[in-house]
Amino acid sequence: MKTKTLTYTALMTAVICILAPLTVPIGPIPITLGNLAVCLCVYLLGVKQGTLSYFIYYLLGCFGLPVFSGYQGGLGKALGPTGGFLIGFFALAVIGGIFIEKFKTKYMHFLGLLLGDAAVYAIGVPWYAFVAHTDMRSAFMAACAPFILIDIIKMLFVSLIAGEIKKRINPVS
């Protein structure tokens, strides 16, 4: 692996560590910038390095660094009610990253990020229902419905600006 690639991977891990803990509490699950950070990461680095950056972030959080939402860390948070969303971000990185690498249009990048975000919900909502001991409808209403529009805006934002950022910094060649 090139030094440049390692440096950008570490830098984007740091970006995730900075953005993901920021929250706006609106209920049992806060609004975070975690998915925006993951999308930006895979957009700039590609599917392999972007997913690796997220993996490093996830490990740091599991080992107790306060990088998860609300500046929390540890296995309790990783396995708690919102832990499925943290796992789901791997799917977001892979699906979004594949679309970004395979297609050239912002529309397709946006679509890939949306499909990746849908995968986050497909993993996170049942996990939330199981851990919170609630039914799927209640889990959907608490852990998904309030965030759909906000997430669409985040994916749109990344789709519109990340290409220009990538041109300017030329992260991984």
Secondary structure, 3 states (H helix, E strand, C coil): CCHHHHHHHHHHHHHHHHHCCCEECCCCCCEECHHHHHHHHHHHHHHHHHHHHHHHHHHHHHCCCCCECCCECCHHHHCCCCHHHHHHHHHHHHHHHHHHHHCCCHHHHHHHHHHHHHHHHHHHHHHHHHHCCCCHHHHHHHHCHHHHHHHHHHHHHHHHHHHHHHHHHCCCC
